Amino acid sequence: MAELKKPRIGIVGIGNISGIYLKNLTGMHSKHVQVTAVTDLIHERAAKANTDYGIPHILKTQDLIESPDVDIILNITQPPDHYGVALAAVKAGKHVYDEKPLCAKREEAQEVLKVATANKVKVGGSPDTFLGAGGQTCRKLLDDGWIGKPVAATAFMANHGHEHWHPGPEFYYKKGGGPMFDMGPYYLTALVNLLGPIARVSGSAKTPIKQRTITSEPLNGTVIDVEVPTTIAGVLDFSSGAVGTIITSFDVYSHTLPFIEIYGTEGTLRVPDPNTFGGPVYVKRYREENWSEIPLLREYKENSRGLGITDLALSIGENRPHRANGEMAYHVLDVMHGIHDASASGSYYDVKSTCTRPEPFSGF
Ligand SMILES: NC(=O)c1ccc[n+]([C@@H]2O[C@H](COP(=O)([O-])OP(=O)(O)OC[C@H]3O[C@@H](n4cnc5c(N)ncnc54)[C@H](O)[C@@H]3O)[C@@H](O)[C@H]2O)c1
């Protein structure tokens, strides 16, 4: 029997995060997908991907999007650029997978999803960390009732921002940036994977530090005017009835808070860092004195970035939904904006979008 042609990926944006995608898509995921083309506004970056990973075609952005050698666009540009690239992709009849957040604005993401539906192509969105061994072990423990019915959840992401390491960190402090839009997708997607969609949110969002100085190279010494809230606390009412809280901050030097905990009628589940694919996972049931570390029950413990787009690619031929999908990524975007909106208006935001919990994942 002739071997089926592997879905072909074209990557737009060969910046900071592209290395791990190139490594994994040409390595651990290459049984299922192939990268046929790359593009970057800075030609040398695309050329390096060609040299380092043997990607055959270096094209201009629109040429890559329209290329007959590309089936799926991997959009790993900065958040404000997600919209333009994703819209061009779905208009050209190509599937698209965006790094997080799906787009900067709700209306942008809505338009991308609408055109994709009209053109019968798929939209996917990061993160895909919830498909890793840690996220899927937690999912199995919850679905198997280890902590009973979940009643509450907490999620904490606090650090001091990215200007001490990222070579071009301004975008983290401009519209579309900030800790909620940057890191919230990992935490909220993990929560949605575990507890389902969110029906109502409230929040408080502040900008305590108005200017930040870059200490990484090559922009060392450059001052950034901060345009977005950098400490945001949100309250989440899940459709299931569970209540959650999320804090994201770029204003914290140190803390002792967990990443995510889920509290159930029969115990507590301690979820690993949702910005990673592995563990550790801990459970403490109500009669137990100590926490137990649960061995990871699934594959993909290491940095497996690219799982989400690989699942999307395989779902096309298998005619099934993909897990890191546009519906869920849009719901997470809506929730993140909702928390900011609630802070600005001083009232709750009834979340207009929803999504279904993605199917559990135990490998391809
Ligand atoms: N840096 C990280 O550690 C990290 C981790 C996880 C997710 N992400 C996400 O990945 C995305 C990219 O982040 P990054 O840190 O790699 O940014 P980056 O600025 O390092 O890279 C973005 C690249 O996209 C290119 N680009 C922009 N518009 C383009 C266009 N129209 N055509 C071709 N190339 C274009 C730029 O020239 C740049 O090289 C963001 O959505 C971010 O949230 C980043």
The ligand as an SDF file (V2000), in Angstrom:
LIG
                    3D

 44 48  0  0  0  0  0  0  0  0999 V2000
    9.6000   33.1520   23.4120 N   0  0  0  0  0  0  0  0  0  0  0  0
    9.0380   32.1890   24.1250 C   0  0  0  0  0  0  0  0  0  0  0  0
    9.6440   31.5950   25.0200 O   0  0  0  0  0  0  0  0  0  0  0  0
    7.6300   31.7730   23.8270 C   0  0  0  0  0  0  0  0  0  0  0  0
    7.1510   30.6470   24.5010 C   0  0  0  0  0  0  0  0  0  0  0  0
    5.8800   30.1910   24.1900 C   0  0  0  0  0  0  0  0  0  0  0  0
    5.1260   30.8590   23.2760 C   0  0  0  0  0  0  0  0  0  0  0  0
    5.5910   31.9750   22.6570 N   0  0  0  0  0  0  0  0  0  0  0  0
    4.7170   32.6460   21.6960 C   0  0  0  0  0  0  0  0  0  0  0  0
    5.3080   32.4970   20.4120 O   0  0  0  0  0  0  0  0  0  0  0  0
    5.0260   33.6490   19.6200 C   0  0  0  0  0  0  0  0  0  0  0  0
    6.3200   34.2220   19.1190 C   0  0  0  0  0  0  0  0  0  0  0  0
    7.1160   34.5810   20.2120 O   0  0  0  0  0  0  0  0  0  0  0  0
    8.6900   34.7600   20.0420 P   0  0  0  0  0  0  0  0  0  0  0  0
    9.2150   34.9940   21.4070 O   0  0  0  0  0  0  0  0  0  0  0  0
    9.2660   33.6560   19.2280 O   0  0  0  0  0  0  0  0  0  0  0  0
    8.7150   36.1380   19.1980 O   0  0  0  0  0  0  0  0  0  0  0  0
    9.9120   36.7120   18.3060 P   0  0  0  0  0  0  0  0  0  0  0  0
    9.7070   38.1640   18.1870 O   0  0  0  0  0  0  0  0  0  0  0  0
   11.2190   36.2040   18.8050 O   0  0  0  0  0  0  0  0  0  0  0  0
    9.6490   36.0250   16.8580 O   0  0  0  0  0  0  0  0  0  0  0  0
    8.6260   36.4020   15.9830 C   0  0  0  0  0  0  0  0  0  0  0  0
    9.1720   36.3510   14.5700 C   0  0  0  0  0  0  0  0  0  0  0  0
    8.0930   36.5500   13.6410 O   0  0  0  0  0  0  0  0  0  0  0  0
    8.6040   37.2870   12.5450 C   0  0  0  0  0  0  0  0  0  0  0  0
    7.4450   37.8590   11.8320 N   0  0  0  0  0  0  0  0  0  0  0  0
    6.5390   38.7550   12.2870 C   0  0  0  0  0  0  0  0  0  0  0  0
    5.5970   39.0000   11.3400 N   0  0  0  0  0  0  0  0  0  0  0  0
    5.9030   38.2260   10.2870 C   0  0  0  0  0  0  0  0  0  0  0  0
    5.3270   38.0450    9.0070 C   0  0  0  0  0  0  0  0  0  0  0  0
    4.2170   38.6960    8.6490 N   0  0  0  0  0  0  0  0  0  0  0  0
    5.9230   37.1810    8.1540 N   0  0  0  0  0  0  0  0  0  0  0  0
    7.0500   36.5090    8.5050 C   0  0  0  0  0  0  0  0  0  0  0  0
    7.6420   36.6540    9.7080 N   0  0  0  0  0  0  0  0  0  0  0  0
    7.0910   37.4990   10.5830 C   0  0  0  0  0  0  0  0  0  0  0  0
    9.5420   38.2940   13.1720 C   0  0  0  0  0  0  0  0  0  0  0  0
   10.4550   38.8240   12.2540 O   0  0  0  0  0  0  0  0  0  0  0  0
   10.2110   37.4420   14.2700 C   0  0  0  0  0  0  0  0  0  0  0  0
   11.3930   36.8210   13.8050 O   0  0  0  0  0  0  0  0  0  0  0  0
    4.2040   34.5930   20.4970 C   0  0  0  0  0  0  0  0  0  0  0  0
    2.8480   34.4030   20.2370 O   0  0  0  0  0  0  0  0  0  0  0  0
    4.5170   34.1260   21.9130 C   0  0  0  0  0  0  0  0  0  0  0  0
    3.4260   34.3710   22.7800 O   0  0  0  0  0  0  0  0  0  0  0  0
    6.8440   32.4310   22.8930 C   0  0  0  0  0  0  0  0  0  0  0  0
  1  2  1  0
  2  3  2  0
  2  4  1  0
  4  5  1  0
  4 44  2  0
  5  6  2  0
  6  7  1  0
  7  8  2  0
  8  9  1  0
  8 44  1  0
  9 10  1  0
  9 42  1  0
 10 11  1  0
 11 12  1  0
 11 40  1  0
 12 13  1  0
 13 14  1  0
 14 15  2  0
 14 16  1  0
 14 17  1  0
 17 18  1  0
 18 19  2  0
 18 20  1  0
 18 21  1  0
 21 22  1  0
 22 23  1  0
 23 24  1  0
 23 38  1  0
 24 25  1  0
 25 26  1  0
 25 36  1  0
 26 27  1  0
 26 35  1  0
 27 28  2  0
 28 29  1  0
 29 30  1  0
 29 35  2  0
 30 31  1  0
 30 32  2  0
 32 33  1  0
 33 34  2  0
 34 35  1  0
 36 37  1  0
 36 38  1  0
 38 39  1  0
 40 41  1  0
 40 42  1  0
 42 43  1  0
M  CHG  2   8   1  16  -1
M  END
$$$$
